[in-house]
Amino acid sequence: MHELIRQRWSARGYDPVAAVSADDVVEILEAGRWAPTWGSMQPVRFVVGLRGDETFDALTAVLNRGNTTWAPAAGALILLCTTDDPSDPKPDLYGGVDLGLALAQMILQCGALGLNGHPLAGFDKGAARTAFDIPDDKKPLAMLAVGQLADRSTLPDEIRERDERPRERLPLDQIAFGRRWGDPFEA
């Protein structure tokens, strides 16, 4: 497995004074733009805010309460939307899959840049639609918080403890099956 994947994790302890450069954000957006897309439909769209600008403030205003404790310390927030294209035979499937692929590549690009990317869906989709005049054929589905990690000694206990928890995943024999569901895949 590639080291970027092995080291990836969703931090909450961002440095509230460290900036994320516009150039880094462009590289992150390019990673999303070049993600695989079914039939080259390219349904994913982005709303981008850098800490201190009006867009960032509007993005923080639509966050659910749990995310307001940490996400405003990020250097950038990116809202990801997908398009309900009438020519897409399965818009609920392909648009969401394409958005997930873009989001994953953006997170890995964050790691390649020495930044942390944390995906989140805890925000008011209707408020986001209103705040950014998102057209009816677009669906806001996820956000990506991007930032520099803070010195852990400066973090509130709750965020520090959460960030220090070990990452855990189910073992492959519980999620990868062979001939029958539940029979572990054997290499």
Secondary structure, DSSP 4 states (H G I P E B T S, - for coil): --HHHHH------B-SS----HHHHHHHHHHHHTS--GGG----EEEEEETTSHHHHHHHHTB-GGGGGTGGGSSEEEEEEEE--TT-S-HHHHHHHHHHHHHHHHHHHHHHTT-EEEEE--B-HHHHHHHTT--TTEEEEEEEEEEPBPPGGGS-HHHHHHHHSPP----GGGT-BSSSTTSB---
